[in-house]
Amino acid sequence: MNPGDVNLQQLLEQAQLMQQQLATAQQELNDAQVEGSAGGGLVVATVNGGGELLELRISPAAVDPGDPQETADTIADLVIAAVRDAVRAAGDLQQEKLGPLAQGLGGGGLQLPGF
């Protein structure tokens, strides 16, 4: 075998290993839960590692019965901010779990000899 030849068996084994690692990382992301909050914790959003909203908690302290319209507007803004914070945290988790696998495709894990 020449130094530039591709060892197909080794390449296939590396690809299968990466596929297993990716499946494991994706399952860990689906099982993971991260939170985001706004208004000092008045609104807390929980998402899974894929960014799917699982739970939304609004503290009664966020409600001003004397001004329902202002309360509704404020809560809407806080919900948006909390969900964005949670989705950002999920993105960070995705990068943590999947980043090394993505780097392996071109930067170290799965090398294609001669390419």
Phi and psi restraints in degrees (range 20) as a CNS / XPLOR table:
assign (resid 1 and name C) (resid 2 and name N)
       (resid 2 and name CA) (resid 2 and name C) 1.0 -77.0 20.0 2
assign (resid 2 and name N) (resid 2 and name CA)
       (resid 2 and name C) (resid 3 and name N) 1.0 153.0 20.0 2
assign (resid 2 and name C) (resid 3 and name N)
       (resid 3 and name CA) (resid 3 and name C) 1.0 -57.2 20.0 2
assign (resid 3 and name N) (resid 3 and name CA)
       (resid 3 and name C) (resid 4 and name N) 1.0 -29.0 20.0 2
assign (resid 3 and name C) (resid 4 and name N)
       (resid 4 and name CA) (resid 4 and name C) 1.0 -88.4 20.0 2
assign (resid 4 and name N) (resid 4 and name CA)
       (resid 4 and name C) (resid 5 and name N) 1.0 -6.2 20.0 2
assign (resid 4 and name C) (resid 5 and name N)
       (resid 5 and name CA) (resid 5 and name C) 1.0 -70.7 20.0 2
assign (resid 5 and name N) (resid 5 and name CA)
       (resid 5 and name C) (resid 6 and name N) 1.0 147.9 20.0 2
assign (resid 5 and name C) (resid 6 and name N)
       (resid 6 and name CA) (resid 6 and name C) 1.0 -89.9 20.0 2
assign (resid 6 and name N) (resid 6 and name CA)
       (resid 6 and name C) (resid 7 and name N) 1.0 126.8 20.0 2
assign (resid 6 and name C) (resid 7 and name N)
       (resid 7 and name CA) (resid 7 and name C) 1.0 -86.1 20.0 2
assign (resid 7 and name N) (resid 7 and name CA)
       (resid 7 and name C) (resid 8 and name N) 1.0 98.6 20.0 2
assign (resid 7 and name C) (resid 8 and name N)
       (resid 8 and name CA) (resid 8 and name C) 1.0 -64.5 20.0 2
assign (resid 8 and name N) (resid 8 and name CA)
       (resid 8 and name C) (resid 9 and name N) 1.0 -36.5 20.0 2
assign (resid 8 and name C) (resid 9 and name N)
       (resid 9 and name CA) (resid 9 and name C) 1.0 -63.8 20.0 2
assign (resid 9 and name N) (resid 9 and name CA)
       (resid 9 and name C) (resid 10 and name N) 1.0 -45.2 20.0 2
assign (resid 9 and name C) (resid 10 and name N)
       (resid 10 and name CA) (resid 10 and name C) 1.0 -64.9 20.0 2
assign (resid 10 and name N) (resid 10 and name CA)
       (resid 10 and name C) (resid 11 and name N) 1.0 -40.9 20.0 2
assign (resid 10 and name C) (resid 11 and name N)
       (resid 11 and name CA) (resid 11 and name C) 1.0 -62.6 20.0 2
assign (resid 11 and name N) (resid 11 and name CA)
       (resid 11 and name C) (resid 12 and name N) 1.0 -42.3 20.0 2
assign (resid 11 and name C) (resid 12 and name N)
       (resid 12 and name CA) (resid 12 and name C) 1.0 -64.3 20.0 2
assign (resid 12 and name N) (resid 12 and name CA)
       (resid 12 and name C) (resid 13 and name N) 1.0 -41.9 20.0 2
assign (resid 12 and name C) (resid 13 and name N)
       (resid 13 and name CA) (resid 13 and name C) 1.0 -63.5 20.0 2
assign (resid 13 and name N) (resid 13 and name CA)
       (resid 13 and name C) (resid 14 and name N) 1.0 -41.3 20.0 2
assign (resid 13 and name C) (resid 14 and name N)
       (resid 14 and name CA) (resid 14 and name C) 1.0 -64.3 20.0 2
assign (resid 14 and name N) (resid 14 and name CA)
       (resid 14 and name C) (resid 15 and name N) 1.0 -41.6 20.0 2
assign (resid 14 and name C) (resid 15 and name N)
       (resid 15 and name CA) (resid 15 and name C) 1.0 -65.3 20.0 2
assign (resid 15 and name N) (resid 15 and name CA)
       (resid 15 and name C) (resid 16 and name N) 1.0 -40.5 20.0 2
assign (resid 15 and name C) (resid 16 and name N)
       (resid 16 and name CA) (resid 16 and name C) 1.0 -66.5 20.0 2
assign (resid 16 and name N) (resid 16 and name CA)
       (resid 16 and name C) (resid 17 and name N) 1.0 -39.8 20.0 2
assign (resid 16 and name C) (resid 17 and name N)
       (resid 17 and name CA) (resid 17 and name C) 1.0 -63.4 20.0 2
assign (resid 17 and name N) (resid 17 and name CA)
       (resid 17 and name C) (resid 18 and name N) 1.0 -44.1 20.0 2
assign (resid 17 and name C) (resid 18 and name N)
       (resid 18 and name CA) (resid 18 and name C) 1.0 -64.4 20.0 2
assign (resid 18 and name N) (resid 18 and name CA)
       (resid 18 and name C) (resid 19 and name N) 1.0 -37.7 20.0 2
assign (resid 18 and name C) (resid 19 and name N)
       (resid 19 and name CA) (resid 19 and name C) 1.0 -63.6 20.0 2
assign (resid 19 and name N) (resid 19 and name CA)
       (resid 19 and name C) (resid 20 and name N) 1.0 -41.8 20.0 2
assign (resid 19 and name C) (resid 20 and name N)
       (resid 20 and name CA) (resid 20 and name C) 1.0 -64.8 20.0 2
assign (resid 20 and name N) (resid 20 and name CA)
       (resid 20 and name C) (resid 21 and name N) 1.0 -42.5 20.0 2
assign (resid 20 and name C) (resid 21 and name N)
       (resid 21 and name CA) (resid 21 and name C) 1.0 -64.0 20.0 2
assign (resid 21 and name N) (resid 21 and name CA)
       (resid 21 and name C) (resid 22 and name N) 1.0 -40.1 20.0 2
assign (resid 21 and name C) (resid 22 and name N)
       (resid 22 and name CA) (resid 22 and name C) 1.0 -65.0 20.0 2
assign (resid 22 and name N) (resid 22 and name CA)
       (resid 22 and name C) (resid 23 and name N) 1.0 -43.7 20.0 2
assign (resid 22 and name C) (resid 23 and name N)
       (resid 23 and name CA) (resid 23 and name C) 1.0 -62.5 20.0 2
assign (resid 23 and name N) (resid 23 and name CA)
       (resid 23 and name C) (resid 24 and name N) 1.0 -40.9 20.0 2
assign (resid 23 and name C) (resid 24 and name N)
       (resid 24 and name CA) (resid 24 and name C) 1.0 -64.2 20.0 2
assign (resid 24 and name N) (resid 24 and name CA)
       (resid 24 and name C) (resid 25 and name N) 1.0 -45.5 20.0 2
assign (resid 24 and name C) (resid 25 and name N)
       (resid 25 and name CA) (resid 25 and name C) 1.0 -63.1 20.0 2
assign (resid 25 and name N) (resid 25 and name CA)
       (resid 25 and name C) (resid 26 and name N) 1.0 -40.2 20.0 2
assign (resid 25 and name C) (resid 26 and name N)
       (resid 26 and name CA) (resid 26 and name C) 1.0 -65.9 20.0 2
assign (resid 26 and name N) (resid 26 and name CA)
       (resid 26 and name C) (resid 27 and name N) 1.0 -38.5 20.0 2
assign (resid 26 and name C) (resid 27 and name N)
       (resid 27 and name CA) (resid 27 and name C) 1.0 -66.6 20.0 2
assign (resid 27 and name N) (resid 27 and name CA)
       (resid 27 and name C) (resid 28 and name N) 1.0 -40.2 20.0 2
assign (resid 27 and name C) (resid 28 and name N)
       (resid 28 and name CA) (resid 28 and name C) 1.0 -62.0 20.0 2
assign (resid 28 and name N) (resid 28 and name CA)
       (resid 28 and name C) (resid 29 and name N) 1.0 -38.7 20.0 2
assign (resid 28 and name C) (resid 29 and name N)
       (resid 29 and name CA) (resid 29 and name C) 1.0 -65.3 20.0 2
assign (resid 29 and name N) (resid 29 and name CA)
       (resid 29 and name C) (resid 30 and name N) 1.0 -43.0 20.0 2
assign (resid 29 and name C) (resid 30 and name N)
       (resid 30 and name CA) (resid 30 and name C) 1.0 -64.1 20.0 2
assign (resid 30 and name N) (resid 30 and name CA)
       (resid 30 and name C) (resid 31 and name N) 1.0 -32.3 20.0 2
assign (resid 30 and name C) (resid 31 and name N)
       (resid 31 and name CA) (resid 31 and name C) 1.0 -83.3 20.0 2
assign (resid 31 and name N) (resid 31 and name CA)
       (resid 31 and name C) (resid 32 and name N) 1.0 -22.8 20.0 2
assign (resid 31 and name C) (resid 32 and name N)
       (resid 32 and name CA) (resid 32 and name C) 1.0 -73.7 20.0 2
assign (resid 32 and name N) (resid 32 and name CA)
       (resid 32 and name C) (resid 33 and name N) 1.0 150.1 20.0 2
assign (resid 32 and name C) (resid 33 and name N)
       (resid 33 and name CA) (resid 33 and name C) 1.0 -129.4 20.0 2
assign (resid 33 and name N) (resid 33 and name CA)
       (resid 33 and name C) (resid 34 and name N) 1.0 133.2 20.0 2
assign (resid 33 and name C) (resid 34 and name N)
       (resid 34 and name CA) (resid 34 and name C) 1.0 -127.9 20.0 2
assign (resid 34 and name N) (resid 34 and name CA)
       (resid 34 and name C) (resid 35 and name N) 1.0 153.9 20.0 2
assign (resid 34 and name C) (resid 35 and name N)
       (resid 35 and name CA) (resid 35 and name C) 1.0 -116.7 20.0 2
assign (resid 35 and name N) (resid 35 and name CA)
       (resid 35 and name C) (resid 36 and name N) 1.0 152.1 20.0 2
assign (resid 35 and name C) (resid 36 and name N)
       (resid 36 and name CA) (resid 36 and name C) 1.0 -132.1 20.0 2
assign (resid 36 and name N) (resid 36 and name CA)
       (resid 36 and name C) (resid 37 and name N) 1.0 151.3 20.0 2
assign (resid 36 and name C) (resid 37 and name N)
       (resid 37 and name CA) (resid 37 and name C) 1.0 -140.5 20.0 2
assign (resid 37 and name N) (resid 37 and name CA)
       (resid 37 and name C) (resid 38 and name N) 1.0 165.3 20.0 2
assign (resid 37 and name C) (resid 38 and name N)
       (resid 38 and name CA) (resid 38 and name C) 1.0 -149.0 20.0 2
assign (resid 38 and name N) (resid 38 and name CA)
       (resid 38 and name C) (resid 39 and name N) 1.0 157.7 20.0 2
assign (resid 38 and name C) (resid 39 and name N)
       (resid 39 and name CA) (resid 39 and name C) 1.0 65.1 20.0 2
assign (resid 39 and name N) (resid 39 and name CA)
       (resid 39 and name C) (resid 40 and name N) 1.0 35.5 20.0 2
assign (resid 39 and name C) (resid 40 and name N)
       (resid 40 and name CA) (resid 40 and name C) 1.0 65.0 20.0 2
assign (resid 40 and name N) (resid 40 and name CA)
       (resid 40 and name C) (resid 41 and name N) 1.0 30.4 20.0 2
assign (resid 40 and name C) (resid 41 and name N)
       (resid 41 and name CA) (resid 41 and name C) 1.0 95.2 20.0 2
assign (resid 41 and name N) (resid 41 and name CA)
       (resid 41 and name C) (resid 42 and name N) 1.0 5.2 20.0 2
assign (resid 41 and name C) (resid 42 and name N)
       (resid 42 and name CA) (resid 42 and name C) 1.0 -64.6 20.0 2
assign (resid 42 and name N) (resid 42 and name CA)
       (resid 42 and name C) (resid 43 and name N) 1.0 -32.5 20.0 2
assign (resid 42 and name C) (resid 43 and name N)
       (resid 43 and name CA) (resid 43 and name C) 1.0 -128.6 20.0 2
assign (resid 43 and name N) (resid 43 and name CA)
       (resid 43 and name C) (resid 44 and name N) 1.0 129.8 20.0 2
assign (resid 43 and name C) (resid 44 and name N)
       (resid 44 and name CA) (resid 44 and name C) 1.0 -128.0 20.0 2
assign (resid 44 and name N) (resid 44 and name CA)
       (resid 44 and name C) (resid 45 and name N) 1.0 126.0 20.0 2
assign (resid 44 and name C) (resid 45 and name N)
       (resid 45 and name CA) (resid 45 and name C) 1.0 -110.2 20.0 2
assign (resid 45 and name N) (resid 45 and name CA)
       (resid 45 and name C) (resid 46 and name N) 1.0 137.0 20.0 2
assign (resid 45 and name C) (resid 46 and name N)
       (resid 46 and name CA) (resid 46 and name C) 1.0 -116.3 20.0 2
assign (resid 46 and name N) (resid 46 and name CA)
       (resid 46 and name C) (resid 47 and name N) 1.0 128.1 20.0 2
assign (resid 46 and name C) (resid 47 and name N)
       (resid 47 and name CA) (resid 47 and name C) 1.0 -126.9 20.0 2
assign (resid 47 and name N) (resid 47 and name CA)
       (resid 47 and name C) (resid 48 and name N) 1.0 159.4 20.0 2
assign (resid 47 and name C) (resid 48 and name N)
       (resid 48 and name CA) (resid 48 and name C) 1.0 -85.3 20.0 2
assign (resid 48 and name N) (resid 48 and name CA)
       (resid 48 and name C) (resid 49 and name N) 1.0 177.7 20.0 2
assign (resid 48 and name C) (resid 49 and name N)
       (resid 49 and name CA) (resid 49 and name C) 1.0 -63.5 20.0 2
assign (resid 49 and name N) (resid 49 and name CA)
       (resid 49 and name C) (resid 50 and name N) 1.0 -16.8 20.0 2
assign (resid 49 and name C) (resid 50 and name N)
       (resid 50 and name CA) (resid 50 and name C) 1.0 -89.7 20.0 2
assign (resid 50 and name N) (resid 50 and name CA)
       (resid 50 and name C) (resid 51 and name N) 1.0 -1.3 20.0 2
assign (resid 50 and name C) (resid 51 and name N)
       (resid 51 and name CA) (resid 51 and name C) 1.0 91.3 20.0 2
assign (resid 51 and name N) (resid 51 and name CA)
       (resid 51 and name C) (resid 52 and name N) 1.0 7.2 20.0 2
assign (resid 51 and name C) (resid 52 and name N)
       (resid 52 and name CA) (resid 52 and name C) 1.0 -79.0 20.0 2
assign (resid 52 and name N) (resid 52 and name CA)
       (resid 52 and name C) (resid 53 and name N) 1.0 126.9 20.0 2
assign (resid 52 and name C) (resid 53 and name N)
       (resid 53 and name CA) (resid 53 and name C) 1.0 -68.3 20.0 2
assign (resid 53 and name N) (resid 53 and name CA)
       (resid 53 and name C) (resid 54 and name N) 1.0 122.9 20.0 2
assign (resid 53 and name C) (resid 54 and name N)
       (resid 54 and name CA) (resid 54 and name C) 1.0 -105.8 20.0 2
assign (resid 54 and name N) (resid 54 and name CA)
       (resid 54 and name C) (resid 55 and name N) 1.0 -34.8 20.0 2
assign (resid 54 and name C) (resid 55 and name N)
       (resid 55 and name CA) (resid 55 and name C) 1.0 -153.8 20.0 2
assign (resid 55 and name N) (resid 55 and name CA)
       (resid 55 and name C) (resid 56 and name N) 1.0 148.9 20.0 2
assign (resid 55 and name C) (resid 56 and name N)
       (resid 56 and name CA) (resid 56 and name C) 1.0 -137.7 20.0 2
assign (resid 56 and name N) (resid 56 and name CA)
       (resid 56 and name C) (resid 57 and name N) 1.0 121.6 20.0 2
assign (resid 56 and name C) (resid 57 and name N)
       (resid 57 and name CA) (resid 57 and name C) 1.0 -115.7 20.0 2
assign (resid 57 and name N) (resid 57 and name CA)
       (resid 57 and name C) (resid 58 and name N) 1.0 131.2 20.0 2
assign (resid 57 and name C) (resid 58 and name N)
       (resid 58 and name CA) (resid 58 and name C) 1.0 -120.2 20.0 2
assign (resid 58 and name N) (resid 58 and name CA)
       (resid 58 and name C) (resid 59 and name N) 1.0 122.2 20.0 2
assign (resid 58 and name C) (resid 59 and name N)
       (resid 59 and name CA) (resid 59 and name C) 1.0 -69.8 20.0 2
assign (resid 59 and name N) (resid 59 and name CA)
       (resid 59 and name C) (resid 60 and name N) 1.0 140.6 20.0 2
assign (resid 59 and name C) (resid 60 and name N)
       (resid 60 and name CA) (resid 60 and name C) 1.0 -58.4 20.0 2
assign (resid 60 and name N) (resid 60 and name CA)
       (resid 60 and name C) (resid 61 and name N) 1.0 -24.2 20.0 2
assign (resid 60 and name C) (resid 61 and name N)
       (resid 61 and name CA) (resid 61 and name C) 1.0 -65.4 20.0 2
assign (resid 61 and name N) (resid 61 and name CA)
       (resid 61 and name C) (resid 62 and name N) 1.0 -16.7 20.0 2
assign (resid 61 and name C) (resid 62 and name N)
       (resid 62 and name CA) (resid 62 and name C) 1.0 -78.7 20.0 2
assign (resid 62 and name N) (resid 62 and name CA)
       (resid 62 and name C) (resid 63 and name N) 1.0 -11.7 20.0 2
assign (resid 62 and name C) (resid 63 and name N)
       (resid 63 and name CA) (resid 63 and name C) 1.0 -96.4 20.0 2
assign (resid 63 and name N) (resid 63 and name CA)
       (resid 63 and name C) (resid 64 and name N) 1.0 125.1 20.0 2
assign (resid 63 and name C) (resid 64 and name N)
       (resid 64 and name CA) (resid 64 and name C) 1.0 -111.0 20.0 2
assign (resid 64 and name N) (resid 64 and name CA)
       (resid 64 and name C) (resid 65 and name N) 1.0 101.9 20.0 2
assign (resid 64 and name C) (resid 65 and name N)
       (resid 65 and name CA) (resid 65 and name C) 1.0 -63.5 20.0 2
assign (resid 65 and name N) (resid 65 and name CA)
       (resid 65 and name C) (resid 66 and name N) 1.0 -18.5 20.0 2
assign (resid 65 and name C) (resid 66 and name N)
       (resid 66 and name CA) (resid 66 and name C) 1.0 -78.6 20.0 2
assign (resid 66 and name N) (resid 66 and name CA)
       (resid 66 and name C) (resid 67 and name N) 1.0 -14.8 20.0 2
assign (resid 66 and name C) (resid 67 and name N)
       (resid 67 and name CA) (resid 67 and name C) 1.0 -144.4 20.0 2
assign (resid 67 and name N) (resid 67 and name CA)
       (resid 67 and name C) (resid 68 and name N) 1.0 77.6 20.0 2
assign (resid 67 and name C) (resid 68 and name N)
       (resid 68 and name CA) (resid 68 and name C) 1.0 -60.7 20.0 2
assign (resid 68 and name N) (resid 68 and name CA)
       (resid 68 and name C) (resid 69 and name N) 1.0 -37.1 20.0 2
assign (resid 68 and name C) (resid 69 and name N)
       (resid 69 and name CA) (resid 69 and name C) 1.0 -67.6 20.0 2
assign (resid 69 and name N) (resid 69 and name CA)
       (resid 69 and name C) (resid 70 and name N) 1.0 -46.0 20.0 2
assign (resid 69 and name C) (resid 70 and name N)
       (resid 70 and name CA) (resid 70 and name C) 1.0 -62.9 20.0 2
assign (resid 70 and name N) (resid 70 and name CA)
       (resid 70 and name C) (resid 71 and name N) 1.0 -40.2 20.0 2
assign (resid 70 and name C) (resid 71 and name N)
       (resid 71 and name CA) (resid 71 and name C) 1.0 -61.2 20.0 2
assign (resid 71 and name N) (resid 71 and name CA)
       (resid 71 and name C) (resid 72 and name N) 1.0 -46.0 20.0 2
assign (resid 71 and name C) (resid 72 and name N)
       (resid 72 and name CA) (resid 72 and name C) 1.0 -60.8 20.0 2
assign (resid 72 and name N) (resid 72 and name CA)
       (resid 72 and name C) (resid 73 and name N) 1.0 -44.6 20.0 2
assign (resid 72 and name C) (resid 73 and name N)
       (resid 73 and name CA) (resid 73 and name C) 1.0 -64.2 20.0 2
assign (resid 73 and name N) (resid 73 and name CA)
       (resid 73 and name C) (resid 74 and name N) 1.0 -43.2 20.0 2
assign (resid 73 and name C) (resid 74 and name N)
       (resid 74 and name CA) (resid 74 and name C) 1.0 -64.9 20.0 2
assign (resid 74 and name N) (resid 74 and name CA)
       (resid 74 and name C) (resid 75 and name N) 1.0 -45.0 20.0 2
assign (resid 74 and name C) (resid 75 and name N)
       (resid 75 and name CA) (resid 75 and name C) 1.0 -62.8 20.0 2
assign (resid 75 and name N) (resid 75 and name CA)
       (resid 75 and name C) (resid 76 and name N) 1.0 -41.6 20.0 2
assign (resid 75 and name C) (resid 76 and name N)
       (resid 76 and name CA) (resid 76 and name C) 1.0 -58.7 20.0 2
assign (resid 76 and name N) (resid 76 and name CA)
       (resid 76 and name C) (resid 77 and name N) 1.0 -45.0 20.0 2
assign (resid 76 and name C) (resid 77 and name N)
       (resid 77 and name CA) (resid 77 and name C) 1.0 -63.2 20.0 2
assign (resid 77 and name N) (resid 77 and name CA)
       (resid 77 and name C) (resid 78 and name N) 1.0 -42.0 20.0 2
assign (resid 77 and name C) (resid 78 and name N)
       (resid 78 and name CA) (resid 78 and name C) 1.0 -66.2 20.0 2
assign (resid 78 and name N) (resid 78 and name CA)
       (resid 78 and name C) (resid 79 and name N) 1.0 -38.0 20.0 2
assign (resid 78 and name C) (resid 79 and name N)
       (resid 79 and name CA) (resid 79 and name C) 1.0 -62.9 20.0 2
assign (resid 79 and name N) (resid 79 and name CA)
       (resid 79 and name C) (resid 80 and name N) 1.0 -47.0 20.0 2
assign (resid 79 and name C) (resid 80 and name N)
       (resid 80 and name CA) (resid 80 and name C) 1.0 -58.6 20.0 2
assign (resid 80 and name N) (resid 80 and name CA)
       (resid 80 and name C) (resid 81 and name N) 1.0 -45.9 20.0 2
assign (resid 80 and name C) (resid 81 and name N)
       (resid 81 and name CA) (resid 81 and name C) 1.0 -64.9 20.0 2
assign (resid 81 and name N) (resid 81 and name CA)
       (resid 81 and name C) (resid 82 and name N) 1.0 -41.3 20.0 2
assign (resid 81 and name C) (resid 82 and name N)
       (resid 82 and name CA) (resid 82 and name C) 1.0 -66.6 20.0 2
assign (resid 82 and name N) (resid 82 and name CA)
       (resid 82 and name C) (resid 83 and name N) 1.0 -42.1 20.0 2
assign (resid 82 and name C) (resid 83 and name N)
       (resid 83 and name CA) (resid 83 and name C) 1.0 -65.6 20.0 2
assign (resid 83 and name N) (resid 83 and name CA)
       (resid 83 and name C) (resid 84 and name N) 1.0 -42.7 20.0 2
assign (resid 83 and name C) (resid 84 and name N)
       (resid 84 and name CA) (resid 84 and name C) 1.0 -60.4 20.0 2
assign (resid 84 and name N) (resid 84 and name CA)
       (resid 84 and name C) (resid 85 and name N) 1.0 -41.1 20.0 2
assign (resid 84 and name C) (resid 85 and name N)
       (resid 85 and name CA) (resid 85 and name C) 1.0 -63.7 20.0 2
assign (resid 85 and name N) (resid 85 and name CA)
       (resid 85 and name C) (resid 86 and name N) 1.0 -42.5 20.0 2
assign (resid 85 and name C) (resid 86 and name N)
       (resid 86 and name CA) (resid 86 and name C) 1.0 -67.0 20.0 2
assign (resid 86 and name N) (resid 86 and name CA)
       (resid 86 and name C) (resid 87 and name N) 1.0 -41.4 20.0 2
assign (resid 86 and name C) (resid 87 and name N)
       (resid 87 and name CA) (resid 87 and name C) 1.0 -65.8 20.0 2
assign (resid 87 and name N) (resid 87 and name CA)
       (resid 87 and name C) (resid 88 and name N) 1.0 -37.0 20.0 2
assign (resid 87 and name C) (resid 88 and name N)
       (resid 88 and name CA) (resid 88 and name C) 1.0 -62.7 20.0 2
assign (resid 88 and name N) (resid 88 and name CA)
       (resid 88 and name C) (resid 89 and name N) 1.0 -42.8 20.0 2
assign (resid 88 and name C) (resid 89 and name N)
       (resid 89 and name CA) (resid 89 and name C) 1.0 -63.3 20.0 2
assign (resid 89 and name N) (resid 89 and name CA)
       (resid 89 and name C) (resid 90 and name N) 1.0 -38.4 20.0 2
assign (resid 89 and name C) (resid 90 and name N)
       (resid 90 and name CA) (resid 90 and name C) 1.0 -64.7 20.0 2
assign (resid 90 and name N) (resid 90 and name CA)
       (resid 90 and name C) (resid 91 and name N) 1.0 -39.0 20.0 2
assign (resid 90 and name C) (resid 91 and name N)
       (resid 91 and name CA) (resid 91 and name C) 1.0 -62.9 20.0 2
assign (resid 91 and name N) (resid 91 and name CA)
       (resid 91 and name C) (resid 92 and name N) 1.0 -39.8 20.0 2
assign (resid 91 and name C) (resid 92 and name N)
       (resid 92 and name CA) (resid 92 and name C) 1.0 -62.5 20.0 2
assign (resid 92 and name N) (resid 92 and name CA)
       (resid 92 and name C) (resid 93 and name N) 1.0 -41.8 20.0 2
assign (resid 92 and name C) (resid 93 and name N)
       (resid 93 and name CA) (resid 93 and name C) 1.0 -65.5 20.0 2
assign (resid 93 and name N) (resid 93 and name CA)
       (resid 93 and name C) (resid 94 and name N) 1.0 -40.5 20.0 2
assign (resid 93 and name C) (resid 94 and name N)
       (resid 94 and name CA) (resid 94 and name C) 1.0 -60.0 20.0 2
assign (resid 94 and name N) (resid 94 and name CA)
       (resid 94 and name C) (resid 95 and name N) 1.0 -45.0 20.0 2
assign (resid 94 and name C) (resid 95 and name N)
       (resid 95 and name CA) (resid 95 and name C) 1.0 -61.7 20.0 2
assign (resid 95 and name N) (resid 95 and name CA)
       (resid 95 and name C) (resid 96 and name N) 1.0 -40.1 20.0 2
assign (resid 95 and name C) (resid 96 and name N)
       (resid 96 and name CA) (resid 96 and name C) 1.0 -64.2 20.0 2
assign (resid 96 and name N) (resid 96 and name CA)
       (resid 96 and name C) (resid 97 and name N) 1.0 -43.1 20.0 2
assign (resid 96 and name C) (resid 97 and name N)
       (resid 97 and name CA) (resid 97 and name C) 1.0 -81.7 20.0 2
assign (resid 97 and name N) (resid 97 and name CA)
       (resid 97 and name C) (resid 98 and name N) 1.0 -40.2 20.0 2
assign (resid 97 and name C) (resid 98 and name N)
       (resid 98 and name CA) (resid 98 and name C) 1.0 -99.7 20.0 2
assign (resid 98 and name N) (resid 98 and name CA)
       (resid 98 and name C) (resid 99 and name N) 1.0 -20.5 20.0 2
assign (resid 98 and name C) (resid 99 and name N)
       (resid 99 and name CA) (resid 99 and name C) 1.0 -53.8 20.0 2
assign (resid 99 and name N) (resid 99 and name CA)
       (resid 99 and name C) (resid 100 and name N) 1.0 -49.9 20.0 2
assign (resid 99 and name C) (resid 100 and name N)
       (resid 100 and name CA) (resid 100 and name C) 1.0 -61.0 20.0 2
assign (resid 100 and name N) (resid 100 and name CA)
       (resid 100 and name C) (resid 101 and name N) 1.0 -33.0 20.0 2
assign (resid 100 and name C) (resid 101 and name N)
       (resid 101 and name CA) (resid 101 and name C) 1.0 -70.2 20.0 2
assign (resid 101 and name N) (resid 101 and name CA)
       (resid 101 and name C) (resid 102 and name N) 1.0 -40.2 20.0 2
assign (resid 101 and name C) (resid 102 and name N)
       (resid 102 and name CA) (resid 102 and name C) 1.0 -65.6 20.0 2
assign (resid 102 and name N) (resid 102 and name CA)
       (resid 102 and name C) (resid 103 and name N) 1.0 -39.0 20.0 2
assign (resid 102 and name C) (resid 103 and name N)
       (resid 103 and name CA) (resid 103 and name C) 1.0 -63.9 20.0 2
assign (resid 103 and name N) (resid 103 and name CA)
       (resid 103 and name C) (resid 104 and name N) 1.0 -33.4 20.0 2
assign (resid 103 and name C) (resid 104 and name N)
       (resid 104 and name CA) (resid 104 and name C) 1.0 -65.1 20.0 2
assign (resid 104 and name N) (resid 104 and name CA)
       (resid 104 and name C) (resid 105 and name N) 1.0 -24.7 20.0 2
assign (resid 104 and name C) (resid 105 and name N)
       (resid 105 and name CA) (resid 105 and name C) 1.0 -67.2 20.0 2
assign (resid 105 and name N) (resid 105 and name CA)
       (resid 105 and name C) (resid 106 and name N) 1.0 -30.3 20.0 2
assign (resid 105 and name C) (resid 106 and name N)
       (resid 106 and name CA) (resid 106 and name C) 1.0 -135.3 20.0 2
assign (resid 106 and name N) (resid 106 and name CA)
       (resid 106 and name C) (resid 107 and name N) 1.0 -6.2 20.0 2
assign (resid 106 and name C) (resid 107 and name N)
       (resid 107 and name CA) (resid 107 and name C) 1.0 -126.3 20.0 2
assign (resid 107 and name N) (resid 107 and name CA)
       (resid 107 and name C) (resid 108 and name N) 1.0 20.3 20.0 2
assign (resid 107 and name C) (resid 108 and name N)
       (resid 108 and name CA) (resid 108 and name C) 1.0 157.5 20.0 2
assign (resid 108 and name N) (resid 108 and name CA)
       (resid 108 and name C) (resid 109 and name N) 1.0 -37.2 20.0 2
assign (resid 108 and name C) (resid 109 and name N)
       (resid 109 and name CA) (resid 109 and name C) 1.0 -82.3 20.0 2
assign (resid 109 and name N) (resid 109 and name CA)
       (resid 109 and name C) (resid 110 and name N) 1.0 -55.3 20.0 2
assign (resid 109 and name C) (resid 110 and name N)
       (resid 110 and name CA) (resid 110 and name C) 1.0 -109.9 20.0 2
assign (resid 110 and name N) (resid 110 and name CA)
       (resid 110 and name C) (resid 111 and name N) 1.0 96.6 20.0 2
assign (resid 110 and name C) (resid 111 and name N)
       (resid 111 and name CA) (resid 111 and name C) 1.0 -98.2 20.0 2
assign (resid 111 and name N) (resid 111 and name CA)
       (resid 111 and name C) (resid 112 and name N) 1.0 134.0 20.0 2
assign (resid 111 and name C) (resid 112 and name N)
       (resid 112 and name CA) (resid 112 and name C) 1.0 -102.3 20.0 2
assign (resid 112 and name N) (resid 112 and name CA)
       (resid 112 and name C) (resid 113 and name N) 1.0 104.7 20.0 2
assign (resid 112 and name C) (resid 113 and name N)
       (resid 113 and name CA) (resid 113 and name C) 1.0 -58.8 20.0 2
assign (resid 113 and name N) (resid 113 and name CA)
       (resid 113 and name C) (resid 114 and name N) 1.0 137.7 20.0 2
assign (resid 113 and name C) (resid 114 and name N)
       (resid 114 and name CA) (resid 114 and name C) 1.0 85.5 20.0 2
assign (resid 114 and name N) (resid 114 and name CA)
       (resid 114 and name C) (resid 115 and name N) 1.0 -1.8 20.0 2
